[in-house]
Amino acid sequence: DEGGDISEYTAKGGGGTDFNASYEYMKDNDIVPKTYINFTDLYPNGSFGDESYCETIFAACKHASKQDAPFGVTVRLAE
């Protein structure tokens, strides 16, 4: 937000992922990927997004929910 070096950024969590925001951005900017890869902990704030928009891969981190995403392909990343 302040233009600082990204290596100095501390990630924070706890609010759930708004998956719809990325789908809305792609639609608003005429972006139609062959495959959309979403790096996630699989804890949504609402829905997982637009199932019909494009092929989607959910790349789940080590702290991710044990359940798979309701559509697309869920891939578990190694530690």
mmCIF file as gemmi writes it, N, C-alpha and C atoms, coordinates in Angstrom:
data_model
loop_
_atom_site.group_PDB
_atom_site.id
_atom_site.type_symbol
_atom_site.label_atom_id
_atom_site.label_alt_id
_atom_site.label_comp_id
_atom_site.label_asym_id
_atom_site.label_entity_id
_atom_site.label_seq_id
_atom_site.pdbx_PDB_ins_code
_atom_site.Cartn_x
_atom_site.Cartn_y
_atom_site.Cartn_z
_atom_site.occupancy
_atom_site.B_iso_or_equiv
_atom_site.pdbx_formal_charge
_atom_site.auth_seq_id
_atom_site.auth_asym_id
_atom_site.pdbx_PDB_model_num
ATOM 1 N N . ASP Axp A 1 ? 0.803 -1.196 0 1 0 ? 1 A 1
ATOM 2 C CA . ASP Axp A 1 ? 0 0 0 1 0 ? 1 A 1
ATOM 3 C C . ASP Axp A 1 ? 0.853 1.271 0 1 0 ? 1 A 1
ATOM 4 N N . GLU Axp A 2 ? 1.989 1.2 0.625 1 0 ? 2 A 1
ATOM 5 C CA . GLU Axp A 2 ? 2.817 2.392 0.773 1 0 ? 2 A 1
ATOM 6 C C . GLU Axp A 2 ? 4.023 2.394 -0.162 1 0 ? 2 A 1
ATOM 7 N N . GLY Axp A 3 ? 4.092 1.403 -1.062 1 0 ? 3 A 1
ATOM 8 C CA . GLY Axp A 3 ? 5.192 1.365 -2.025 1 0 ? 3 A 1
ATOM 9 C C . GLY Axp A 3 ? 6.475 0.801 -1.469 1 0 ? 3 A 1
ATOM 10 N N . GLY Axp A 4 ? 6.418 0.107 -0.33 1 0 ? 4 A 1
ATOM 11 C CA . GLY Axp A 4 ? 7.608 -0.468 0.268 1 0 ? 4 A 1
ATOM 12 C C . GLY Axp A 4 ? 8.051 -1.736 -0.434 1 0 ? 4 A 1
ATOM 13 N N . ASP Axp A 5 ? 9.2 -2.2 -0.074 1 0 ? 5 A 1
ATOM 14 C CA . ASP Axp A 5 ? 9.752 -3.439 -0.621 1 0 ? 5 A 1
ATOM 15 C C . ASP Axp A 5 ? 8.903 -4.615 -0.162 1 0 ? 5 A 1
ATOM 16 N N . ILE Axp A 6 ? 8.515 -5.471 -1.1 1 0 ? 6 A 1
ATOM 17 C CA . ILE Axp A 6 ? 7.626 -6.588 -0.757 1 0 ? 6 A 1
ATOM 18 C C . ILE Axp A 6 ? 8.281 -7.556 0.229 1 0 ? 6 A 1
ATOM 19 N N . SER Axp A 7 ? 9.611 -7.613 0.27 1 0 ? 7 A 1
ATOM 20 C CA . SER Axp A 7 ? 10.281 -8.505 1.212 1 0 ? 7 A 1
ATOM 21 C C . SER Axp A 7 ? 10.085 -8.033 2.655 1 0 ? 7 A 1
ATOM 22 N N . GLU Axp A 8 ? 9.63 -6.801 2.839 1 0 ? 8 A 1
ATOM 23 C CA . GLU Axp A 8 ? 9.382 -6.262 4.17 1 0 ? 8 A 1
ATOM 24 C C . GLU Axp A 8 ? 7.921 -6.426 4.584 1 0 ? 8 A 1
ATOM 25 N N . TYR Axp A 9 ? 7.108 -6.993 3.709 1 0 ? 9 A 1
ATOM 26 C CA . TYR Axp A 9 ? 5.673 -7.136 3.968 1 0 ? 9 A 1
ATOM 27 C C . TYR Axp A 9 ? 5.413 -8.351 4.844 1 0 ? 9 A 1
ATOM 28 N N . THR Axp A 10 ? 4.559 -8.188 5.837 1 0 ? 10 A 1
ATOM 29 C CA . THR Axp A 10 ? 4.162 -9.288 6.699 1 0 ? 10 A 1
ATOM 30 C C . THR Axp A 10 ? 2.729 -9.658 6.359 1 0 ? 10 A 1
ATOM 31 N N . ALA Axp A 11 ? 2.542 -10.885 5.887 1 0 ? 11 A 1
ATOM 32 C CA . ALA Axp A 11 ? 1.201 -11.34 5.528 1 0 ? 11 A 1
ATOM 33 C C . ALA Axp A 11 ? 0.372 -11.586 6.775 1 0 ? 11 A 1
ATOM 34 N N . LYS Axp A 12 ? -0.91 -11.268 6.684 1 0 ? 12 A 1
ATOM 35 C CA . LYS Axp A 12 ? -1.84 -11.488 7.788 1 0 ? 12 A 1
ATOM 36 C C . LYS Axp A 12 ? -3.032 -12.253 7.251 1 0 ? 12 A 1
ATOM 37 N N . GLY Axp A 13 ? -3.626 -13.058 8.063 1 0 ? 13 A 1
ATOM 38 C CA . GLY Axp A 13 ? -4.8 -13.81 7.649 1 0 ? 13 A 1
ATOM 39 C C . GLY Axp A 13 ? -5.911 -13.693 8.656 1 0 ? 13 A 1
ATOM 40 N N . GLY Axp A 14 ? -6.95 -14.494 8.423 1 0 ? 14 A 1
ATOM 41 C CA . GLY Axp A 14 ? -8.03 -14.546 9.375 1 0 ? 14 A 1
ATOM 42 C C . GLY Axp A 14 ? -9.37 -14.058 8.861 1 0 ? 14 A 1
ATOM 43 N N . GLY Axp A 15 ? -9.412 -13.545 7.634 1 0 ? 15 A 1
ATOM 44 C CA . GLY Axp A 15 ? -10.673 -13.004 7.157 1 0 ? 15 A 1
ATOM 45 C C . GLY Axp A 15 ? -11.362 -13.836 6.108 1 0 ? 15 A 1
ATOM 46 N N . GLY Axp A 16 ? -10.72 -14.868 5.627 1 0 ? 16 A 1
ATOM 47 C CA . GLY Axp A 16 ? -11.305 -15.651 4.544 1 0 ? 16 A 1
ATOM 48 C C . GLY Axp A 16 ? -10.985 -15.005 3.204 1 0 ? 16 A 1
ATOM 49 N N . THR Axp A 17 ? -10.85 -15.825 2.181 1 0 ? 17 A 1
ATOM 50 C CA . THR Axp A 17 ? -10.5 -15.347 0.849 1 0 ? 17 A 1
ATOM 51 C C . THR Axp A 17 ? -11.757 -14.971 0.068 1 0 ? 17 A 1
ATOM 52 N N . ASP Axp A 18 ? -11.728 -13.804 -0.56 1 0 ? 18 A 1
ATOM 53 C CA . ASP Axp A 18 ? -12.822 -13.387 -1.435 1 0 ? 18 A 1
ATOM 54 C C . ASP Axp A 18 ? -12.477 -13.849 -2.847 1 0 ? 18 A 1
ATOM 55 N N . PHE Axp A 19 ? -12.801 -15.095 -3.156 1 0 ? 19 A 1
ATOM 56 C CA . PHE Axp A 19 ? -12.49 -15.66 -4.463 1 0 ? 19 A 1
ATOM 57 C C . PHE Axp A 19 ? -13.207 -14.914 -5.585 1 0 ? 19 A 1
ATOM 58 N N . ASN Axp A 20 ? -14.387 -14.383 -5.313 1 0 ? 20 A 1
ATOM 59 C CA . ASN Axp A 20 ? -15.135 -13.67 -6.347 1 0 ? 20 A 1
ATOM 60 C C . ASN Axp A 20 ? -14.392 -12.447 -6.866 1 0 ? 20 A 1
ATOM 61 N N . ALA Axp A 21 ? -13.572 -11.825 -6.038 1 0 ? 21 A 1
ATOM 62 C CA . ALA Axp A 21 ? -12.864 -10.611 -6.451 1 0 ? 21 A 1
ATOM 63 C C . ALA Axp A 21 ? -11.964 -10.863 -7.661 1 0 ? 21 A 1
ATOM 64 N N . SER Axp A 22 ? -11.261 -11.98 -7.695 1 0 ? 22 A 1
ATOM 65 C CA . SER Axp A 22 ? -10.37 -12.245 -8.824 1 0 ? 22 A 1
ATOM 66 C C . SER Axp A 22 ? -11.157 -12.559 -10.095 1 0 ? 22 A 1
ATOM 67 N N . TYR Axp A 23 ? -12.264 -13.277 -9.955 1 0 ? 23 A 1
ATOM 68 C CA . TYR Axp A 23 ? -13.095 -13.561 -11.123 1 0 ? 23 A 1
ATOM 69 C C . TYR Axp A 23 ? -13.714 -12.27 -11.668 1 0 ? 23 A 1
ATOM 70 N N . GLU Axp A 24 ? -14.169 -11.403 -10.789 1 0 ? 24 A 1
ATOM 71 C CA . GLU Axp A 24 ? -14.734 -10.12 -11.208 1 0 ? 24 A 1
ATOM 72 C C . GLU Axp A 24 ? -13.682 -9.274 -11.92 1 0 ? 24 A 1
ATOM 73 N N . TYR Axp A 25 ? -12.456 -9.255 -11.398 1 0 ? 25 A 1
ATOM 74 C CA . TYR Axp A 25 ? -11.371 -8.508 -12.027 1 0 ? 25 A 1
ATOM 75 C C . TYR Axp A 25 ? -11.095 -9.036 -13.438 1 0 ? 25 A 1
ATOM 76 N N . MET Axp A 26 ? -11.017 -10.346 -13.571 1 0 ? 26 A 1
ATOM 77 C CA . MET Axp A 26 ? -10.762 -10.931 -14.892 1 0 ? 26 A 1
ATOM 78 C C . MET Axp A 26 ? -11.879 -10.574 -15.867 1 0 ? 26 A 1
ATOM 79 N N . LYS Axp A 27 ? -13.11 -10.673 -15.425 1 0 ? 27 A 1
ATOM 80 C CA . LYS Axp A 27 ? -14.247 -10.345 -16.291 1 0 ? 27 A 1
ATOM 81 C C . LYS Axp A 27 ? -14.239 -8.876 -16.682 1 0 ? 27 A 1
ATOM 82 N N . ASP Axp A 28 ? -13.995 -7.996 -15.718 1 0 ? 28 A 1
ATOM 83 C CA . ASP Axp A 28 ? -13.988 -6.551 -15.979 1 0 ? 28 A 1
ATOM 84 C C . ASP Axp A 28 ? -12.878 -6.133 -16.929 1 0 ? 28 A 1
ATOM 85 N N . ASN Axp A 29 ? -11.808 -6.911 -16.994 1 0 ? 29 A 1
ATOM 86 C CA . ASN Axp A 29 ? -10.649 -6.569 -17.819 1 0 ? 29 A 1
ATOM 87 C C . ASN Axp A 29 ? -10.466 -7.511 -19.006 1 0 ? 29 A 1
ATOM 88 N N . ASP Axp A 30 ? -11.535 -8.215 -19.363 1 0 ? 30 A 1
ATOM 89 C CA . ASP Axp A 30 ? -11.528 -9.118 -20.523 1 0 ? 30 A 1
ATOM 90 C C . ASP Axp A 30 ? -10.369 -10.112 -20.494 1 0 ? 30 A 1
ATOM 91 N N . ILE Axp A 31 ? -10.119 -10.667 -19.333 1 0 ? 31 A 1
ATOM 92 C CA . ILE Axp A 31 ? -9.086 -11.685 -19.158 1 0 ? 31 A 1
ATOM 93 C C . ILE Axp A 31 ? -9.778 -13.04 -19.06 1 0 ? 31 A 1
ATOM 94 N N . VAL Axp A 32 ? -9.474 -13.921 -20.01 1 0 ? 32 A 1
ATOM 95 C CA . VAL Axp A 32 ? -10.045 -15.268 -19.982 1 0 ? 32 A 1
ATOM 96 C C . VAL Axp A 32 ? -8.877 -16.253 -20.067 1 0 ? 32 A 1
ATOM 97 N N . PRO Axp A 33 ? -8.357 -16.674 -18.93 1 0 ? 33 A 1
ATOM 98 C CA . PRO Axp A 33 ? -7.209 -17.577 -18.945 1 0 ? 33 A 1
ATOM 99 C C . PRO Axp A 33 ? -7.599 -18.981 -19.388 1 0 ? 33 A 1
ATOM 100 N N . LYS Axp A 34 ? -6.646 -19.688 -19.955 1 0 ? 34 A 1
ATOM 101 C CA . LYS Axp A 34 ? -6.892 -21.104 -20.256 1 0 ? 34 A 1
ATOM 102 C C . LYS Axp A 34 ? -7.069 -21.856 -18.949 1 0 ? 34 A 1
ATOM 103 N N . THR Axp A 35 ? -6.205 -21.55 -17.98 1 0 ? 35 A 1
ATOM 104 C CA . THR Axp A 35 ? -6.291 -22.136 -16.646 1 0 ? 35 A 1
ATOM 105 C C . THR Axp A 35 ? -5.942 -21.062 -15.626 1 0 ? 35 A 1
ATOM 106 N N . TYR Axp A 36 ? -6.764 -20.931 -14.629 1 0 ? 36 A 1
ATOM 107 C CA . TYR Axp A 36 ? -6.54 -19.977 -13.546 1 0 ? 36 A 1
ATOM 108 C C . TYR Axp A 36 ? -6.033 -20.756 -12.336 1 0 ? 36 A 1
ATOM 109 N N . ILE Axp A 37 ? -4.84 -20.411 -11.848 1 0 ? 37 A 1
ATOM 110 C CA . ILE Axp A 37 ? -4.267 -21.077 -10.678 1 0 ? 37 A 1
ATOM 111 C C . ILE Axp A 37 ? -4.393 -20.14 -9.484 1 0 ? 37 A 1
ATOM 112 N N . ASN Axp A 38 ? -5.084 -20.616 -8.467 1 0 ? 38 A 1
ATOM 113 C CA . ASN Axp A 38 ? -5.354 -19.817 -7.291 1 0 ? 38 A 1
ATOM 114 C C . ASN Axp A 38 ? -4.613 -20.432 -6.099 1 0 ? 38 A 1
ATOM 115 N N . PHE Axp A 39 ? -3.644 -19.733 -5.565 1 0 ? 39 A 1
ATOM 116 C CA . PHE Axp A 39 ? -2.911 -20.194 -4.383 1 0 ? 39 A 1
ATOM 117 C C . PHE Axp A 39 ? -3.726 -19.801 -3.152 1 0 ? 39 A 1
ATOM 118 N N . THR Axp A 40 ? -4.068 -20.782 -2.315 1 0 ? 40 A 1
ATOM 119 C CA . THR Axp A 40 ? -5.066 -20.536 -1.289 1 0 ? 40 A 1
ATOM 120 C C . THR Axp A 40 ? -4.925 -21.467 -0.093 1 0 ? 40 A 1
ATOM 121 N N . ASP Axp A 41 ? -5.614 -21.084 0.985 1 0 ? 41 A 1
ATOM 122 C CA . ASP Axp A 41 ? -5.741 -21.983 2.139 1 0 ? 41 A 1
ATOM 123 C C . ASP Axp A 41 ? -7.115 -22.659 2.147 1 0 ? 41 A 1
ATOM 124 N N . LEU Axp A 42 ? -7.9 -22.409 1.114 1 0 ? 42 A 1
ATOM 125 C CA . LEU Axp A 42 ? -9.223 -23.026 0.925 1 0 ? 42 A 1
ATOM 126 C C . LEU Axp A 42 ? -10.241 -22.631 1.999 1 0 ? 42 A 1
ATOM 127 N N . TYR Axp A 43 ? -10.065 -21.45 2.571 1 0 ? 43 A 1
ATOM 128 C CA . TYR Axp A 43 ? -11.046 -20.917 3.514 1 0 ? 43 A 1
ATOM 129 C C . TYR Axp A 43 ? -11.691 -19.693 2.872 1 0 ? 43 A 1
ATOM 130 N N . PRO Axp A 44 ? -12.842 -19.871 2.212 1 0 ? 44 A 1
ATOM 131 C CA . PRO Axp A 44 ? -13.47 -18.757 1.504 1 0 ? 44 A 1
ATOM 132 C C . PRO Axp A 44 ? -14.267 -17.836 2.419 1 0 ? 44 A 1
ATOM 133 N N . ASN Axp A 45 ? -14.394 -16.607 1.98 1 0 ? 45 A 1
ATOM 134 C CA . ASN Axp A 45 ? -15.323 -15.661 2.583 1 0 ? 45 A 1
ATOM 135 C C . ASN Axp A 45 ? -16.505 -15.611 1.624 1 0 ? 45 A 1
ATOM 136 N N . GLY Axp A 46 ? -17.386 -16.587 1.727 1 0 ? 46 A 1
ATOM 137 C CA . GLY Axp A 46 ? -18.486 -16.712 0.773 1 0 ? 46 A 1
ATOM 138 C C . GLY Axp A 46 ? -18.226 -17.889 -0.145 1 0 ? 46 A 1
ATOM 139 N N . SER Axp A 47 ? -18.348 -17.662 -1.447 1 0 ? 47 A 1
ATOM 140 C CA . SER Axp A 47 ? -18.196 -18.757 -2.408 1 0 ? 47 A 1
ATOM 141 C C . SER Axp A 47 ? -16.758 -18.879 -2.905 1 0 ? 47 A 1
ATOM 142 N N . PHE Axp A 48 ? -16.521 -19.913 -3.686 1 0 ? 48 A 1
ATOM 143 C CA . PHE Axp A 48 ? -15.21 -20.131 -4.29 1 0 ? 48 A 1
ATOM 144 C C . PHE Axp A 48 ? -15.082 -19.448 -5.65 1 0 ? 48 A 1
ATOM 145 N N . GLY Axp A 49 ? -16.067 -18.699 -6.07 1 0 ? 49 A 1
ATOM 146 C CA . GLY Axp A 49 ? -15.98 -17.979 -7.325 1 0 ? 49 A 1
ATOM 147 C C . GLY Axp A 49 ? -16.873 -18.565 -8.4 1 0 ? 49 A 1
ATOM 148 N N . ASP Axp A 50 ? -16.567 -18.224 -9.639 1 0 ? 50 A 1
ATOM 149 C CA . ASP Axp A 50 ? -17.402 -18.571 -10.788 1 0 ? 50 A 1
ATOM 150 C C . ASP Axp A 50 ? -16.925 -19.864 -11.439 1 0 ? 50 A 1
ATOM 151 N N . GLU Axp A 51 ? -17.566 -20.937 -11.11 1 0 ? 51 A 1
ATOM 152 C CA . GLU Axp A 51 ? -17.199 -22.268 -11.598 1 0 ? 51 A 1
ATOM 153 C C . GLU Axp A 51 ? -17.19 -22.352 -13.118 1 0 ? 51 A 1
ATOM 154 N N . SER Axp A 52 ? -18.052 -21.615 -13.775 1 0 ? 52 A 1
ATOM 155 C CA . SER Axp A 52 ? -18.196 -21.73 -15.231 1 0 ? 52 A 1
ATOM 156 C C . SER Axp A 52 ? -17.274 -20.804 -16.018 1 0 ? 52 A 1
ATOM 157 N N . TYR Axp A 53 ? -16.5 -19.923 -15.357 1 0 ? 53 A 1
ATOM 158 C CA . TYR Axp A 53 ? -15.715 -18.926 -16.084 1 0 ? 53 A 1
ATOM 159 C C . TYR Axp A 53 ? -14.508 -19.504 -16.815 1 0 ? 53 A 1
ATOM 160 N N . CYS Axp A 54 ? -13.751 -20.334 -16.136 1 0 ? 54 A 1
ATOM 161 C CA . CYS Axp A 54 ? -12.559 -20.917 -16.751 1 0 ? 54 A 1
ATOM 162 C C . CYS Axp A 54 ? -12.116 -22.125 -15.927 1 0 ? 54 A 1
ATOM 163 N N . GLU Axp A 55 ? -11.235 -22.92 -16.523 1 0 ? 55 A 1
ATOM 164 C CA . GLU Axp A 55 ? -10.656 -24.045 -15.787 1 0 ? 55 A 1
ATOM 165 C C . GLU Axp A 55 ? -9.873 -23.48 -14.61 1 0 ? 55 A 1
ATOM 166 N N . THR Axp A 56 ? -10.049 -24.078 -13.438 1 0 ? 56 A 1
ATOM 167 C CA . THR Axp A 56 ? -9.428 -23.534 -12.226 1 0 ? 56 A 1
ATOM 168 C C . THR Axp A 56 ? -8.688 -24.619 -11.466 1 0 ? 56 A 1
ATOM 169 N N . ILE Axp A 57 ? -7.495 -24.256 -11.011 1 0 ? 57 A 1
ATOM 170 C CA . ILE Axp A 57 ? -6.717 -25.107 -10.115 1 0 ? 57 A 1
ATOM 171 C C . ILE Axp A 57 ? -6.562 -24.352 -8.8 1 0 ? 57 A 1
ATOM 172 N N . PHE Axp A 58 ? -6.913 -25.007 -7.712 1 0 ? 58 A 1
ATOM 173 C CA . PHE Axp A 58 ? -6.725 -24.443 -6.379 1 0 ? 58 A 1
ATOM 174 C C . PHE Axp A 58 ? -5.476 -25.096 -5.789 1 0 ? 58 A 1
ATOM 175 N N . ALA Axp A 59 ? -4.398 -24.33 -5.665 1 0 ? 59 A 1
ATOM 176 C CA . ALA Axp A 59 ? -3.142 -24.822 -5.107 1 0 ? 59 A 1
ATOM 177 C C . ALA Axp A 59 ? -3.166 -24.53 -3.606 1 0 ? 59 A 1
ATOM 178 N N . ALA Axp A 60 ? -3.369 -25.577 -2.816 1 0 ? 60 A 1
ATOM 179 C CA . ALA Axp A 60 ? -3.602 -25.429 -1.39 1 0 ? 60 A 1
ATOM 180 C C . ALA Axp A 60 ? -2.303 -25.507 -0.591 1 0 ? 60 A 1
ATOM 181 N N . CYS Axp A 61 ? -2.101 -24.529 0.291 1 0 ? 61 A 1
ATOM 182 C CA . CYS Axp A 61 ? -0.908 -24.488 1.133 1 0 ? 61 A 1
ATOM 183 C C . CYS Axp A 61 ? -0.997 -25.538 2.241 1 0 ? 61 A 1
ATOM 184 N N . LYS Axp A 62 ? 0.077 -25.688 2.983 1 0 ? 62 A 1
ATOM 185 C CA . LYS Axp A 62 ? 0.136 -26.733 4.009 1 0 ? 62 A 1
ATOM 186 C C . LYS Axp A 62 ? -0.863 -26.529 5.143 1 0 ? 62 A 1
ATOM 187 N N . HIS Axp A 63 ? -1.332 -25.311 5.352 1 0 ? 63 A 1
ATOM 188 C CA . HIS Axp A 63 ? -2.283 -25.035 6.426 1 0 ? 63 A 1
ATOM 189 C C . HIS Axp A 63 ? -3.72 -24.996 5.912 1 0 ? 63 A 1
ATOM 190 N N . ALA Axp A 64 ? -3.941 -25.499 4.719 1 0 ? 64 A 1
ATOM 191 C CA . ALA Axp A 64 ? -5.254 -25.417 4.075 1 0 ? 64 A 1
ATOM 192 C C . ALA Axp A 64 ? -6.279 -26.335 4.729 1 0 ? 64 A 1
ATOM 193 N N . SER Axp A 65 ? -7.526 -25.997 4.465 1 0 ? 65 A 1
ATOM 194 C CA . SER Axp A 65 ? -8.636 -26.86 4.864 1 0 ? 65 A 1
ATOM 195 C C . SER Axp A 65 ? -8.408 -28.248 4.287 1 0 ? 65 A 1
ATOM 196 N N . LYS Axp A 66 ? -8.872 -29.253 4.975 1 0 ? 66 A 1
ATOM 197 C CA . LYS Axp A 66 ? -8.715 -30.637 4.5 1 0 ? 66 A 1
ATOM 198 C C . LYS Axp A 66 ? -9.696 -30.967 3.373 1 0 ? 66 A 1
ATOM 199 N N . GLN Axp A 67 ? -10.735 -30.154 3.204 1 0 ? 67 A 1
ATOM 200 C CA . GLN Axp A 67 ? -11.702 -30.381 2.139 1 0 ? 67 A 1
ATOM 201 C C . GLN Axp A 67 ? -11.197 -29.78 0.833 1 0 ? 67 A 1
ATOM 202 N N . ASP Axp A 68 ? -11.574 -30.406 -0.281 1 0 ? 68 A 1
ATOM 203 C CA . ASP Axp A 68 ? -11.23 -29.875 -1.592 1 0 ? 68 A 1
ATOM 204 C C . ASP Axp A 68 ? -12.195 -28.765 -1.974 1 0 ? 68 A 1
ATOM 205 N N . ALA Axp A 69 ? -11.775 -27.929 -2.925 1 0 ? 69 A 1
ATOM 206 C CA . ALA Axp A 69 ? -12.661 -26.91 -3.472 1 0 ? 69 A 1
ATOM 207 C C . ALA Axp A 69 ? -13.843 -27.604 -4.148 1 0 ? 69 A 1
ATOM 208 N N . PRO Axp A 70 ? -15.001 -26.948 -4.211 1 0 ? 70 A 1
ATOM 209 C CA . PRO Axp A 70 ? -16.187 -27.593 -4.758 1 0 ? 70 A 1
ATOM 210 C C . PRO Axp A 70 ? -16.182 -27.763 -6.282 1 0 ? 70 A 1
ATOM 211 N N . PHE Axp A 71 ? -15.206 -27.181 -6.958 1 0 ? 71 A 1
ATOM 212 C CA . PHE Axp A 71 ? -15.063 -27.352 -8.406 1 0 ? 71 A 1
ATOM 213 C C . PHE Axp A 71 ? -13.596 -27.213 -8.766 1 0 ? 71 A 1
ATOM 214 N N . GLY Axp A 72 ? -13.293 -27.475 -10.01 1 0 ? 72 A 1
ATOM 215 C CA . GLY Axp A 72 ? -11.911 -27.399 -10.451 1 0 ? 72 A 1
ATOM 216 C C . GLY Axp A 72 ? -11.087 -28.544 -9.873 1 0 ? 72 A 1
ATOM 217 N N . VAL Axp A 73 ? -9.788 -28.337 -9.862 1 0 ? 73 A 1
ATOM 218 C CA . VAL Axp A 73 ? -8.851 -29.331 -9.34 1 0 ? 73 A 1
ATOM 219 C C . VAL Axp A 73 ? -8.17 -28.745 -8.11 1 0 ? 73 A 1
ATOM 220 N N . THR Axp A 74 ? -8.158 -29.489 -7.014 1 0 ? 74 A 1
ATOM 221 C CA . THR Axp A 74 ? -7.44 -29.069 -5.817 1 0 ? 74 A 1
ATOM 222 C C . THR Axp A 74 ? -6.123 -29.821 -5.751 1 0 ? 74 A 1
ATOM 223 N N . VAL Axp A 75 ? -5.034 -29.076 -5.653 1 0 ? 75 A 1
ATOM 224 C CA . VAL Axp A 75 ? -3.687 -29.656 -5.578 1 0 ? 75 A 1
ATOM 225 C C . VAL Axp A 75 ? -3.108 -29.264 -4.221 1 0 ? 75 A 1
ATOM 226 N N . ARG Axp A 76 ? -2.594 -30.24 -3.505 1 0 ? 76 A 1
ATOM 227 C CA . ARG Axp A 76 ? -1.969 -29.989 -2.204 1 0 ? 76 A 1
ATOM 228 C C . ARG Axp A 76 ? -0.484 -29.746 -2.405 1 0 ? 76 A 1
ATOM 229 N N . LEU Axp A 77 ? 0.015 -28.584 -2 1 0 ? 77 A 1
ATOM 230 C CA . LEU Axp A 77 ? 1.421 -28.25 -2.151 1 0 ? 77 A 1
ATOM 231 C C . LEU Axp A 77 ? 2.237 -28.921 -1.049 1 0 ? 77 A 1
ATOM 232 N N . ALA Axp A 78 ? 3.401 -29.385 -1.398 1 0 ? 78 A 1
ATOM 233 C CA . ALA Axp A 78 ? 4.3 -30.003 -0.418 1 0 ? 78 A 1
ATOM 234 C C . ALA Axp A 78 ? 4.905 -28.905 0.45 1 0 ? 78 A 1
ATOM 235 N N . GLU Axp A 79 ? 5.303 -29.285 1.626 1 0 ? 79 A 1
ATOM 236 C CA . GLU Axp A 79 ? 5.93 -28.306 2.535 1 0 ? 79 A 1
ATOM 237 C C . GLU Axp A 79 ? 7.29 -27.903 2.048 1 0 ? 79 A 1
